[in-house]
Amino acid sequence: MTMGAERLEGWVGELLEAAGLVDEAAAVVAQSLVETNLRGIDSHGVLRVPIYIERLRAGLLNDDPEPFVVSEDGAVAVVDADGGPGQVAGYFATDLAVRLARAHGVGVVTVRGSSHYGAAGLYALRAAREGLLAISTTNAEPYVVPYGGSGPALGTNPIAFAAPSTDAIFVLDMATSQVAVGKVFLAREQGRAIPESWAVDERGAPTTDADEARWAVPLGGYKGYGLGLMVEILSGLLAGAGFTHSVGDMYNDFSRAQDVGHFFLVIDPERTVGRDAFADALERLLSELRANPPAPGFDAVLVAGDPELSTQSQRSRDGIPLPRSLFDTLSSLARELGVAVPATR
């Protein structure tokens, strides 16, 4: 079954409002989740609505958040998320980093006291739409074993980078684990097996059973482990947020708020080669890569963001697919909260 993006966004916003989140914040979260689904990143889309509502009801998410600037010194600022949804703080911090970059050539903003902020690429994209380059990272509750270890130490700790070309925006959005944990959750939701390289079980042994998967593994072994540690330092320590086991577990710890940290870096290419010259050069680079002859078994050479752009075009036209189990869960929440269930296609 599918649902149009506008209808789905409205429904998600109504669910979050009915659960207690103020309308402005609910609209931000709903928009961010549905845009993520539109881009094909279903692991970080409306799949997360049930746990957000559960944490709202438990009083672990501020239902009327007002992120604020703790300090601002030149091109660097620190933001407190006020305990609200990470998307609200993420947009606030991104917009602040954009303002700082316009004033100083670069803007650096860290965020403390936050929660799960969805797909990291949304924030880099937001800045790139302003003609700027951006990096966004976040830490998360420990779910990834360190290289050579058997127990969780770091989050999936994604890195996103976006830059504008003349025709589109280059977007790299990747977990520093082999896959984002949301992909394991999605496989569970859909009753699918997972590749053996994705996760390990309680004993630290590789598994293809999504229900038995306990911990994720670093991307590319020690290299992904190093990148994940870098994100932990930038997002957690530099922000004064939680890190490693002091970050609350979104799904399993209802005794405290998460205290997730985020990091945003925005650069204005006008201060180097100029925005137009940069966009032209990036377009030439991407065109050269796409023109590379494909190897046997491949239809074309792509760059990061190409699959998401294609999916966004298709889903904007045909609607966003919703697994039956997820639709049933959201419908059950809707009935419980007194929200109408919209029709699907």
Secondary structure as UniProt FT lines:
FT   STRAND          2..3
FT   HELIX           5..18
FT   TURN            19..20
FT   HELIX           23..38
FT   TURN            39..40
FT   HELIX           42..44
FT   HELIX           46..48
FT   HELIX           49..57
FT   TURN            58..59
FT   STRAND          68..73
FT   TURN            74..75
FT   STRAND          76..80
FT   TURN            82..83
FT   HELIX           86..104
FT   STRAND          106..114
FT   HELIX           121..128
FT   TURN            129..131
FT   STRAND          133..138
FT   TURN            147..148
FT   STRAND          159..164
FT   STRAND          169..174
FT   HELIX           181..190
FT   TURN            196..197
FT   STRAND          199..200
FT   TURN            202..203
FT   STRAND          206..207
FT   TURN            210..212
FT   STRAND          215..216
FT   TURN            219..221
FT   HELIX           222..232
FT   HELIX           233..237
FT   TURN            238..240
FT   HELIX           244..246
FT   TURN            250..252
FT   STRAND          260..267
FT   HELIX           269..271
FT   TURN            272..273
FT   HELIX           275..290
FT   TURN            296..297
FT   TURN            304..305
FT   HELIX           306..318
FT   STRAND          320..321
FT   HELIX           324..337
//
